[in-house]
Amino acid sequence: NYQGGQQSGLRSGSVPVALVIGLAEAVVMCREERQTFTESANRLASVFLEVLGDSTDFRLVGNTARLPGSLSLTLPVRSSDLQQQIPNVCFSRGAACAGDSASHVLRAAGLDDFSIDRTIRVGFHPLQPLSLARGAALKIAAAVRILRRRTVA
């Protein structure tokens, strides 16, 4: 028994009232700001996709039911090569569940090993400036062009 014995062993101490009130206030704030948060994050993702689409080919993975500001896309180059080409742009290769093997989630989404190896995830926070989304898309597109030229040569 790791409890402190209060209330017939049901709990081990006093409830931290200040923390409970803080959590309740955070929940209220979250409910009030959720729509604005979602719209802002999705706006950044939309700008990223617009700029990227003007510069390079990609395929959006999944459907429209996604976390706000979150994108998974397959590019025409290996994600590991892309990551080496632009180490100052933050994105994830594959999917969160991938580890060292091909993601079962991306496989369930219909991707084969070739496409999984070329899939990245990006995410935007609603307080980030639009220039960050534009800049990331431009850097990714430029890196894709460089890597494709190397492959063709």
C-alpha positions in Angstrom: 0.0 0.0 0.0 1.6 3.3 -1.2 -1.2 5.5 0.1 -0.8 7.7 3.1 -3.8 6.2 4.9 -6.1 9.3 4.7 -9.8 8.6 4.2 -9.6 4.9 4.9 -6.8 4.4 2.4 -8.7 5.8 -0.5 -6.2 8.5 -1.3 -2.8 9.6 -0.1 -3.1 13.3 0.8 -5.0 16.5 0.2 -6.2 17.5 -3.2 -4.1 20.4 -4.4 -7.0 22.9 -4.7 -5.0 25.5 -6.6 -3.9 23.0 -9.2 -7.5 21.8 -9.6 -8.7 25.3 -10.1 -5.9 26.0 -12.6 -6.8 22.9 -14.6 -10.4 23.9 -14.7 -9.5 27.4 -15.9 -7.3 25.8 -18.6 -10.2 23.7 -19.8 -12.4 26.7 -20.0 -9.8 28.7 -22.0 -9.2 25.7 -24.3 -12.9 25.5 -25.1 -13.2 29.2 -25.7 -10.1 29.4 -27.9 -10.3 26.1 -29.7 -12.0 27.4 -32.9 -9.5 30.3 -33.3 -6.6 27.9 -32.6 -7.9 25.4 -35.1 -8.5 28.0 -37.8 -5.0 29.6 -37.3 -3.2 26.3 -37.4 -5.1 25.2 -40.5 -4.4 28.5 -42.2 -0.6 27.9 -41.7 -1.0 24.4 -43.1 -3.0 25.7 -46.1 -0.4 28.4 -46.9 2.4 25.7 -46.7 0.5 23.5 -49.1 -0.2 26.4 -51.5 3.4 27.4 -51.7 4.7 23.9 -51.9 2.2 23.0 -54.6 3.4 25.9 -56.7 6.9 24.6 -56.6 6.9 20.8 -56.4 4.8 17.7 -56.7 3.5 16.0 -53.6 0.7 13.8 -52.4 -1.3 14.6 -49.3 -1.7 11.4 -47.1 -4.9 10.7 -45.3 -8.2 12.5 -45.4 -9.3 15.9 -44.2 -10.0 14.7 -40.7 -6.6 15.5 -39.1 -5.2 17.4 -36.2 -5.2 21.2 -36.7 -2.1 22.3 -38.6 -0.9 18.7 -39.1 0.1 17.4 -42.5 1.5 14.1 -43.8 2.7 14.3 -47.4 4.7 12.1 -49.8 7.3 13.9 -51.9 9.3 12.7 -55.0 12.5 12.3 -52.9 13.6 10.1 -49.9 12.7 11.8 -46.6 16.2 10.9 -45.2 17.9 12.7 -48.1 15.6 15.7 -47.7 16.4 15.9 -44.0 20.1 15.9 -44.7 19.6 18.6 -47.3 17.7 21.0 -45.0 18.6 20.3 -41.4 17.2 23.7 -40.3 13.7 22.8 -41.3 11.8 20.7 -38.7 9.7 17.8 -40.0 9.4 14.2 -39.2 10.1 11.3 -41.5 7.3 8.8 -42.0 5.0 8.6 -39.0 5.3 8.8 -35.3 4.7 5.0 -34.9 7.4 4.1 -37.4 10.5 3.6 -35.2 13.2 1.9 -37.4 10.7 0.2 -39.6 8.1 1.2 -42.1 5.0 2.7 -40.5 2.0 0.4 -40.2 -0.2 3.5 -40.1 1.1 4.7 -43.5 0.8 1.2 -44.8 -2.8 1.1 -43.7 -3.3 4.4 -45.5 -2.4 2.6 -48.7 1.3 3.5 -49.0 3.9 1.0 -50.2 7.5 1.0 -48.9 8.7 3.3 -51.7 6.1 6.0 -50.7 6.6 5.5 -47.0 10.3 6.2 -47.5 9.3 9.5 -49.1 6.7 10.7 -46.6 7.1 13.5 -44.1 5.0 15.0 -41.4 4.9 18.7 -40.7 2.9 20.6 -38.0 2.2 24.2 -37.4 1.3 26.0 -34.1 -1.3 28.8 -34.5 1.1 31.4 -33.0 3.7 30.8 -35.7 3.9 33.5 -38.4 2.7 32.8 -41.9 6.2 33.6 -43.1 7.4 30.4 -41.3 5.0 28.2 -43.3 5.9 29.9 -46.6 9.7 29.7 -45.8 9.5 26.0 -44.9 7.6 25.2 -48.1 10.1 27.1 -50.2 13.1 25.4 -48.6 11.5 22.0 -49.0 10.7 22.7 -52.6 14.2 23.9 -53.3 15.7 20.9 -51.6 13.5 18.6 -53.7 14.6 20.3 -56.9 18.3 19.8 -55.9 17.8 16.2 -54.9 15.8 15.4 -58.1 18.6 16.9 -60.3 21.1 14.7 -58.5 19.0 11.6 -59.1 18.6 12.4 -62.8 22.3 13.2 -63.3 
